Amino acid sequence: MATPKSISRSDGAYETPLFRSAGDCALIVEFGDELDPVINNAAIAFNARLRDAAIEHVSETAATNRSVLINFDPLEVSPADLRKRLEDLLGEQDWLAAPPPPGRRRWRLPVIYGGKHGPDLAGIADAAGCGEQEIIAGHGATDQRVFMVGFAPGHLYTGLLPDMFALPRLQEIKPSVPPGSVSVAIRQSVVCSTTIPTGWRTIGRTPFRTFDLKRDPAFLIEAGDELRFEPVDEVAYRKFDEVVAEGGLPFEPEVMS
C-alpha cells in the first residue's frame, strides 16, 4: 500500500492503512501514528472483523492502541497471499468511521486511592496544581475505553483521561507493584492483574482481577470494553476483595449496544 497520509478526522490517522512485517509469522495493520480514540476504534473494529472472517491459517489476532497484529502459519500461507486477503477486508468500509463492534461490556471497578495503595497520587496533584480529591474525581469522571490488553496477562491500557493526567512516565522503574494497581501517565490508565515492574504513576488499587488462571474464563476484559473507576474506602475495598477471593465480581458488567 502507499505511504500513509494523515486525514482530517484524526491528525495522526492514515488515509490508507500501513502494513508492517513482524518477523516471519506475523503482519501488522497500522491505522495511524498517534494515541487517538478514532484510530484505536478502527483497530478494534477491524480486529472484530478478522475474528468473524476466521481466515484459514491465522492463529491469533490482537488489537493494540493503533494497529492489529495478525499471527499466521508461514508454512501454510505466504505473507503476500495473507496480505491480499487482509486488503480485501480493509476495503469493505472506512474503518476510521466504523461503529464500535457489538458485544462490548461496561465494567465498574472499585478503587481505593492514595496512601499505601496509591503512593504517586500526591505528586500528581502537586504537578497538576490541585488537590488529591480533584485528581480522584477526574480519574473517575467518565468511562474509559480499554484501548488494548498487553505487556502482561490481563494488563489493561485505557483512556483518554483529562489533561491533568498528561504527565510523562516516571524516570525510574519501580521494582514491583501488586496485582490490581491502578496507575496513570500520558492521559492513560493501566490496570495490572499480576505483580509487575512499572514506570507508571500509581494512584490506587482495585480488588478486581482481569486475569485469573483459576477462573473460567481466565480473561474477562477485552479491548473496546469500557471501565468506570469508582472510589471506595478501606472497609469497602476489603469487602470487595473478599468477594473476588471467593470467585465473584465486585459488580456485574453491563452489555453495551
N, C-alpha and C positions, 0 to 999 in steps of 0.2 A: 504494500500500500504506500501511498505518497507520504512525503514528510508531513507530520501533523501541523495543523494550523489552528490557532485559537479562534473561538466563535463567541458571540456576544452573550449568550446565555450564561456562560461562566468563563471568566477571563482565562482560566487555565485549561479549559476543555479543548480537545482536539476535534477538528472538523471531521477527520477520518481516524478511527481507532488505529493505534500503532501496535504492530506485532513485534515481540521480542522472543528470542530463544532463551530458555532457562536450562541449559545442559542438553543432553541427548534424548530426554524423555519428558520434556515439558515445554509448553509455549505460554506466553503471557500476552493477553489482550489488554492494552492500556488505553484508558479513556481520557486522560488528562494528566497534568503535572502539578496539580495543587490539591490541598486538602479542602474539599468543597462538597457540600451536600448533593449538588446536581451530578457531579462526576461520580460520587460514591453510589448514588442511586442507580446510575447507569450500570455500574459494575455488579451491583446486587441483582438488578433486574435481568441482566444478561446471564448471570450465573444461574438464576432460576430457570431461564430458558434452556440452558445447557443440560440441566438436570432432567427437564422434561424431554429433551431430544434424545437422551440416553445414547450418545454416539458410541458406536462399537469401538472397542479397544481403548476408550478413555476410562481410566481407573478412578480419577478423582478431580474435582474442581473446587476452587476456593476463591471467594470474593475478598478483595483487600480494599484499602482506602480508595484506590483509584484504578484498580485493574482486576483481572481474573486470571488465576493460574489454572492451566489445564494439563494434568499429567496423563501420559499415554504410553502404550507399549510400542516402542520403536521397531520391534521385530514383526509387528503386525500391521502397522500403518506408518507411512512416511510423514515427516513434518509438512511437506508440501501438500499431500493429499488431505491431511487434517486441516491445514490452513484453509484450503478451498472450502471444506465443509463449514468451518467457522465463519468464513466470509459470507457464505450463503445465509447463515443465521444472523449475522450482523446486518445484512441487507434487508431483513424483514421489516425493520422500523427504525426510527430515530431513537436510539437508546437513551440519549440525553433528555428526551421528552417522555420517556416511558413511565407509566404509573408504577408505584411500588408493587411488588408481587403480592398476591393474596396469601393468607395464612400466617401473616406476621403476628407477633404477640406483644402485648404491653405488660411489662413486669414492674412491680413495686418492690423496691429494695430498701429495707430499714437500715439506717446508717447512724452509728454513734460517732460524732465529730469531735475532734480536738483531743487534748490530753495525751495519754499514752497511745491512744488509738490513732491520733492524727497529729503527730509531732511537728508537721510543717504548716499547720493552719495559721498559727500566729504570724509566721514570716510572710505568708501570702497576704494576710490582712495588712501588715505593715507596708508591703510593696504596693498594694492597691490603695493605700491611704484611707482605709475604712476599718470597721470593727469586725471581729470574728463572726458575729451573728449575720452581718451583711454577706460575708463570704458563704456561709452556710445557706442563707436564703437564696443567694444567686445560684448556688450549685443545684438546688432542688426546684428552681422556679419553673422550669419547663421540662417536658420529656426530652430525653437524649436518645438519638438513634445509635444503635450498635453499628459502627462503621465496618468493623472487622473483628474476627476472633483469631488470635495467633500469638506467637512468641513462646507461649507456654500453654498447656492444656486449659481450655476454658478462659483464657485471658482476653478480656473484652476491651476494645477501644471504642469510646463513644464520643458524641459531640453534636453540635458545636456549642461550647459554653460562651457566656458573655465575655466582653473584652477584658474584664478584670482578671480573667484567667489566661490572658495572652502572655504567659510567663515562660521563659526557657526551662528546660530540664535542669536539675542540679548539676553542678560542675563535678561532684563526686558521686560514686556509686555506693548506695547502701548495701552492705553485705547480704541483708535479707529483710523482707517484710513478711508478716504472717498471712495465711490464707484469708481472703475477704477484705484485704486492704484496698482502700479507695484512694487513688492518687490523681493528681492533675498536672497539666502543663500544656502549652501551645493550644489552649482552648479545647482540650480534650480531657476526658476522664479515662482512667484504666482501672479495671477491677480484676484482681487476681484470685484464683482458686487454689493455688499452691504456694508454698514458701519459695520466694524468688528474690534475686537481687534487683534493684531498680534505681534509676536516676530520677524518677518522677517524685513530685512533692505530695507526700501522704497526708491526707486531711481527715481520714476516718476509716471505719471498718464496718462491714456488713456481715451478719451471720450466714447470709445466703452463699451457696457454693454453686457456681455454674458448671462445675465438673466434679464428678464423684464416681470412681470406678465401682463402688458398691451399689450404685443406683442404676436403674434401667428406665430411661436412657441415661448414659453417663454424662452426656452434654445436654443442657437444657436450652441455652440461648444461642440464636444464630444471628449472623449479620442481617440487618434490616429490622430486627426487633427493636422495641423502644423500652427505655428504662425511666422510671421516676424514683429519684432518691428522696427518702423521707426521714427527717431527723428523729431519733429516738433517744431516750435517756438510758442509763446503765441498767435499770430494772427491766425495761422493755427489751433491751438488747439481750440480756441473759435469758429472758423468756423465749425470744425468737431462736436463740442459739440452741435451747433445749428442743424446740420443735424440729429444727434442722437435724440435730443429732439423732433424733428418732426417725429420720427419713422423710419428714414433712417439708412443707414450704412455708415461708413467712406469710405470703399472700398468693392466692391462685392467679395465674396470668389471665389477661383479657385478650381474646382473639380479635384482631383488627380486621376491618373490611378491606 
